[in-house]
Amino acid sequence: MEKKGLRYLFVLCVGIALTMMGCAGNAEKNQPSDVVATARDYHKQGVKYDGQWQMRLAELYYKKSFETLSDDPSQDWACYADAGYRYAYLMLQRGEVEGGLPIISTILKRMEDNKDFPSSQKSALLMLMAYFQQELNQTDEAKKTFAKVYDAMIECDGGVNKGDLNMAITCSSLFHAFCDMGDYDEASKWLRRMTEEFHVYEQNGDSLLIEEYRAHVALDSAKLFQATGRVAEAAAVFDAIPRSRFFNPSTYSEAADYLMSAGRYGECADFYEKIDDTFMNKDSLRHSFDIISWYLSPRYLANRKAGRTAEALQIADEMSEAIDSAIEWQKKNDMAELTVIYQTHEKELALEESRAETRIHRILLVATILITLLISYQLWRSHRNNRILMSKNRKLYAEIEQRRQEQQQEMEELQAAPEEELTTEQQLYRRLCALMEEKQLYTDESMNRDTLASLVGTNAKYVEQAIRQCSKGETVGDFINRYRLERVAYLLKNTDDSIAVIGEMCGIPSRSTLARLFRNAYGMTPTEYRKI
């Protein structure tokens, strides 16, 4: 079940990264004219609203930026191309294919006479154009355009087999496109090229990305085998992938797609559950219709076909609530965007009518000075506050270290004391501490007083009593979390692992729970502790 929206998002991200590099370069060469400055301001507004999921406003400002430079795009090729690219992309997202394709065609046609136009921008534009053609069922044209994407990437990277991961990613995108069009012979060619490019990258690439894309290569191979009826080979390739390589949403999603096509619905449902539980923070997730379509619906289908009726019904209830939430959010968002569009239009009319007046220029000059002063003040204040916070955190860190040393000394004294001199509670507490140190029981998120009691062969009540008496009133939960947080602090200090990964390793998989417990114990967030 291919998720085209994710591929479109990939194309957009590539275009953003490459074209904004061009914008930055042009900005350094010369002082922008009024037209260029206006176009860049519109572009900046579009990016802001794009990041806020206000797509109508984003499309409006990308359109303004694009049209402002349409008469003479040579004033700022990068801004012109990127604004047009984003404008066309948003049109594609809402299904206006006929209106978006001419925009990309116009940009590409104007590019032909511009030798300075970066080939990196050309490849991104061609990729988007190919997807437009694919949506319009212009299969032959789409295939030719996809081939041009590859040629542009070769020009950008200086040839094939240069160890550039972008080339491997491009080949992967072309592989999926030809699979969608049912041209498996051509898809096989792009899979082979992707594998070759990736093998070169493996020699000197980032180890984490290598692990991730080894999974992608294997999943793409399994997809091709499955699509061409080589079911046994597809299953063999998929089952041979180490599960350690499935560690991000895209690989989990691709795996789920394969399992769905292979009829392995139970495993498919498990992968979708991992996507929801591991990678999507449900507390902050805004349920859009794309999220419902990409994750909840396939997860429901997989559970239903796997015969997991209860799980399927539960997901169906979630989908119902999510649809209501998405509709409500869409109504509010549409109203807010229309209001801003109207207000923006009114402001622009007023500004155009008053530009000729000298008084307005003077007001704008004063406003610029005031804003500059305000920004300077805010920057100074932020810098000062950061210094104060850093100083406070350093003191907290010193106190934490001192407290840890005192606790360590107390524990060493308890461990060294003869057993006949210890009370029953102290003996039990010493055994518990030894277990926590040696076995690292705290890494099990389900660890509780009953489990501890069973491990030391006693009653849970005695465990709770021993911990309370020997650790200055700690509960069993406090006792376990102390060990977890000490391990978290150690890993934050001595490794570069992400905070989420560290939390899972130490038995606290929830980022919000980890942040709350850590702040309560140490007076600062894990991020602040790592900086100190």
MIPALUM-756196 format. One record per residue (C-alpha): residue in one letter; x, y, z. Coordinates in pm, whole numbers, plus 50000, padded with zeros to 5 digits. Layout:
<rs>
AXYZ;...
</rs>
This chain:
<rs>
M500005000050000;E502195028649867;K501835062050044;K502275087749766;G502035116650009;L505255105550178;R507075105149843;Y505765139549757;L506995151450095;F510415136850016;V510495155749687;L509535187849866;C512235183550131;V514895177749864;G513795208849679;I513765229649997;A517265219650101;L518815224549759;T517105256349648;M517495274749976;M521245269749942;G520975288949618;C518935316349786;A521585321050051;G524305323249786;N522475349949587;A521815370449898;E525535373449961;K526405384749608;N524585417849594;Q522085439949765;P518585429349660;S516345452949465;D512875462349587;V511315435549367;V513685408649495;A513245419749856;T509455417949818;A509635383449659;R511895370749936;D509585384950202;Y506615367150044;H508695335250028;K509625338350394;Q505955342850489;G505055312150287;V507675291450467;K506345303450803;Y502755293850728;D503915261250568;G505555251650896;Q502325259951079;W500215237350851;Q498315267650721;M498515256250362;R496155281550206;L498245309950338;A501465292350243;E500205287149886;L499095323549867;Y502515337049962;Y504445312449746;K502255323449456;K502945360249532;S506695353949551;F506665334249225;E504575359849036;T506635389149168;L509725375148991;S507925360948687;D508725391148466;D512465388148529;P513395356648722;S517105363148660;Q516975387948952;D516845358149188;W516635324549013;A516755304649334;C513855322849502;Y511815321849179;A512335284449132;D511775275149494;A508605296149527;G507225280949207;Y508225246249320;R506445249549654;Y503405266349495;A503065237849245;Y503635211549515;L500785224949728;M498525225149422;L499445188649366;Q498635180649728;R495095194049693;G494585177049356;E494875206649119;V497205188248884;E496275206848566;G497115240348727;G500405229948885;L502055212748588;P502345244648373;I504165262048658;I506895235648671;S507025234548290;T507505272248274;I510345271848527;L512125243448348;K511755260548011;R513255292748144;M516075272848300;E517305260647964;D518835294647877;N520335299848223;K523705282548254;D524045292948618;F520945274248724;P522065246748968;S521555211248845;S520445202149197;Q517415224849158;K516755210648814;S516575174848945;A514085184449217;L511845202748968;L511975173848721;M511035149248995;L507955169649084;M507055173248715;A507235135448673;Y504795130648961;F502415155548797;Q502585135548474;Q502065103348666;E498915117648828;L497635127648483;N498275092048354;Q500885105448111;T502945074048167;D505335077047871;E506105113647949;A506585105348316;K509105077948233;K511145101848016;T511095128448287;F512225103848551;A515205095248329;K516045132648311;V515985133948691;Y518735108048700;D520795126648438;A520475158948637;M521635141248953;I524645127148768;E525535162348657;C525095175249012;D527195147949176;G529845145648904;G529005110448788;V527785076948911;N529195056649202;K530595086949382;G529335076049722;D526605102649740;L523575090649938;N521325115249750;M521955095549431;A520885063249602;I517765080449738;T516925093549390;C517265058649240;S515005045349516;S512345071449434;L512525061949065;F512235025149158;H509015031449350;A507625053349071;F508115026248808;C506685000049042;D503555021449075;M503325023348695;G503674985348669;D506924986948471;Y508864961348674;D511664957048423;E512504993948450;A511984992748827;S514504964348846;K517064986148667;W516655014348918;L516824989949208;R520134977249073;R521485012649036;M520335021749385;T522114991149524;E525335000149340;E525255036249461;F524565025249815;H527415000149815;V529825028449730;Y528325049850004;E528765021350254;Q532555024450232;N532705058550400;G529145067350499;D527465073250832;S527025040051014;L523485047651131;L522345057350780;I524055026550640;E522015004150871;E518825022750780;Y519355020850403;R520414984650412;A516894978550533;H515475000650255;V517424981949986;A516244948250117;L512634960050149;D512664973549793;S513994940049671;A511234921649858;K508664945249710;L509874938449355;F509934900749406;Q506414901549550;A505094923249266;T506574900149002;G505164868449159;R508414856049315;V506694852349650;A509124827849810;E512134849349721;A510374880249856;A509664862950186;A513244850450211;V514664885450157;F512284901050407;D512794874750677;A516574878150643;I516524915050739;P517814919151097;R515074934351308;S517634959051446;R517464977251111;F513814985851163;F514155016851378;N512375045651207;P508875052351070;S509805048750702;T511285013850738;Y508425002350961;S505975016150705;E507694999250410;A507784966450602;A504084969350679;D503354976050309;Y505164944450208;L503504923050474;M500074935850368;S500754926850004;A502064892750113;G498944885550317;R500874883750645;Y498274904850821;G499164896951180;E502784907651133;C501594937750935;A499374948751222;D502294945251462;F504434968251248;Y501704994451229;E501344992551605;K505064999051641;I504725029951422;D501925043551640;D503395034151978;T507075040551919;F507325069651679;M504135090051714;N503525110252029;K499765107152060;D499545135452313;S500825160852060;L499675144551734;R497295165251530;H495015139951364;S494865150851001;F493145131450726;D496575121750591;I497495105850925;I494195087050928;S494755075150572;W498435065950607;Y498435049250951;L495085043251116;S493215029050815;P495925004050713;R496384994051075;Y492624987551106;L492614967350784;A495594946250890;N494044937851228;R490704929651070;K492234906350811;A494384890551082;G491234881851273;R492014905151562;T488474917451601;A488884935151934;E491954954551817;A490244963451489;L487184976851671;Q489374997451902;I491205012751603;A487875019251434;D486805039151740;E490085058451724;M489485065551356;S486015078651429;E487325101851698;A490235112151476;I487925120751187;D485785142451413;S488925159251546;A490325164651195;I487045179551070;E486875203151366;W490505213251323;Q490015218450950;K487025241251008;K488915262551259;N492025263251045;D490115272950729;M488355301050914;A491625313951059;E493395312450723;L490585330350541;T490595357350808;V494325362550772;I494065362850392;Y491405389750411;Q493375409950663;T496535406250457;H494735418450145;E493395448850326;K496815457650464;E498425454650123;L495855478049967;A496435503650239;L500195501050200;E500055505349820;E497915536649852;S500285552850101;R503695543749958;A503995576849776;E503725597250093;T506915608650259;R505355606150600;I504925568450560;H508585564550469;R509565583150783;I507265561450995;L508715530150838;L512225542350910;V511395549251275;A509655515651302;T512705498151159;I514955514851414;L512595505851699;I512325469851584;T516095467651556;L516475481051908;L513795457252034;I515445427451867;S518815438052009;Y517285440852354;Q515615406952322;L518865390952206;W520755406752495;R518075396052741;S518055360752601;H521845359052627;R521765371452985;N519025347053084;N520935318452924;R524025327453125;I521995328853446;L520365295553367;M523715279953283;S525215292153611;K522235278753806;N522465245253633;R526185242753705;K525465247354075;L522725221154056;Y525105197653880;A527705202054155;E525055194854419;I523935164054227;E527485150854209;Q528015157054580;R524755139654666;R525655110354443;Q529035106654614;E527365107254957;Q524895080554849;Q527725059754707;Q529665062655032;E526625052155236;M526095022355010;E529745011955037;E529545013655416;L526374992655413;Q527954966855182;A531094965155398;A529254960855730;P529174925255879;E525794909055827;E525324901956200;E525464939356271;L522664947456027;T518964947156095;T516674924955892;E515584955155689;Q519174965755619;Q520114930755504;L517134929755270;Y517894965055143;R521514955255076;R520344925254870;L517964947354672;C520694972654597;A523074945254489;L520434931154253;M519764965254102;E523494971154046;E524394936753913;K521274927453714;Q520184962753614;L516584953553692;Y515514989653650;T515774986653271;D512514966853278;E509754992953262;S507314968753430;M509544964353737;N507574969054062;R507574958654427;D505974924854359;T508664916154106;L511394927154346;A509854906754623;S509764875354409;L513404880054311;V514584881454673;G512094855254792;T510084876055036;N506834895055077;A506234927654887;K505334944655214;Y508774936655361;V510434950355047;E508514982755077;Q509304985155450;A513044978555401;I513355004855129;R511445030955328;Q513555026055642;C516965023955473;S516605050855204;K515155080055400;G511535073855317;E511665063554950;T508825043654802;V509555013254589;G508855033954279;D511225061354398;F513885035054465;I513625019954116;N513445054053944;R516545065754132;Y518565038253969;R516965045653631;L517715082853651;E521295076853765;R521785054953459;V520105081253239;A522445107753377;Y525455085453314;L524445079152949;L523665115852889;K527155124353009;N529095096552837;T527235089252510;D525735107452212;D522565086052210;S519285104852176;I517285111752490;A514425089952365;V516745060252311;I518375065252652;G514955065952819;E513965033052657;M517285017152756;C516725027453117;G513095016153149;I511385049953088;P510115048752726;S507895079652758;R509715112252678;S507275132652888;T507605109253188;L511395109653162;A511475147753147;R509165150653451;L511055125553666;F514445139853568;R513435175553645;N511955165253982;A515135146854075;Y517815170053934;G516115203653890;M516765205453514;T515805188253191;P517875160053037;T518935183752758;E520195209653007;Y522015182653204;R523775170552890;K524965205952813;I526375209753164;
</rs>
